[in-house]
Amino acid sequence: MYLITVCGNLLIILATISDSHLHTPMYFFLSNLSFVEICFTSTTVPKMLVNIQTQSKVITYVGCITQLFFSILFAGVDDFLLSVMAYDRYVAICHPLHYTVIMNPWLCVLLVLASWLSIVSLFYCTGLGVYLSPDATQSSHSSAAASVMYTVVTPMLNPFIYSLRNKDIKRALKIVFGGKLWKL
């Protein structure tokens, strides 16, 4: 599942970079979302795979805090990018004649940057308070299953949900792979 997540999201990034027809706000946000999904999954899954292989659940304090830091960062950026993408679609549908003026390249970069920066002020203060409290030591099998769903399954499905069913992405991938890509 981890390899599918990384490969699927890398395909989205490759397609949007290589095809000039996909240099639009929607695909700019999609490629940023794909990058964040790779980072988010890579924050926890490699350590989890090592733990499964070695039958060990040990993590250093610094490793735990570092993993927590990046998990909250990428989860928050993911949420904000989805909000930015929703705004992009709102403008495209409700104000189609003004879309290119409203969603100019400067605003798109600013929205992505704001997604990253807003995490510092919103998520870290509350996240550190929640996860470093004494109640955070309690765990259960259901919370572990929910954690796997959130950290592995959702990022794996996002490339399929948001783009691999999209005809423009399919066309770009066929061009990238010289038309020898499997039938999508």
Secondary structure, 3 states (H helix, E strand, C coil): CHHHHHHHHHHHHHHHHHCHHHCCHHHHHHHHHHHHHHHHHHHHHHHHHHHHHHCCCCCCHHHHHHHHHHHHHHHHHHHHHHHHHHHHHHHHHHCHHHHHHHCCHHHHHHHHHHHHHHHHHHHHHHHHHHHCCHHHHCCCHHHHHHHHHHHHHHHHHHHHHHHHCCHHHHHHHHHHCCCCCCCC
